[in-house]
């Protein structure tokens, strides 16, 4: 399964709201902050993570998508 920036953003917003943050309102940074964090996390994982498969006909190292 591929990583989803939008799903991660939603999870971050939910966690922030559970901690008392407010995602709505003129001065709320919750949505922008959650999007920035989700983008950075997914981009970092996709550019650097690799999954080693050590046996079978598919053995090798594969990038995370």
WOWOTA-V86365 format. One record per backbone hydrogen bond with DSSP energy under -0.5 kcal/mol. NH is the residue of the N-H (numbers start at 1). CO is the residue of the C=O. E is the energy in kcal/mol with one decimal. If there is no record, write none. Layout:
# WOWOTA-V86365
NH	CO	E
NH	CO	E
This chain:
# WOWOTA-V86365
5	3	-0.5
8	4	-2.2
9	5	-2.5
10	6	-2.1
11	7	-2.0
12	8	-2.6
13	9	-2.6
14	10	-2.4
15	11	-2.4
16	12	-2.6
17	13	-2.7
18	14	-2.1
19	15	-1.1
20	17	-1.5
21	16	-2.5
23	21	-0.5
28	25	-1.2
33	29	-3.1
34	30	-2.8
35	31	-2.2
36	32	-2.2
37	33	-2.5
38	34	-2.6
39	35	-2.6
40	36	-2.2
41	37	-2.6
42	38	-2.5
43	39	-2.5
44	40	-2.3
45	41	-2.4
46	42	-2.8
47	43	-1.9
48	44	-1.5
49	45	-2.7
51	62	-3.4
52	50	-0.6
53	60	-3.6
54	52	-0.6
59	56	-1.4
60	53	-2.5
62	51	-2.3
64	49	-1.4
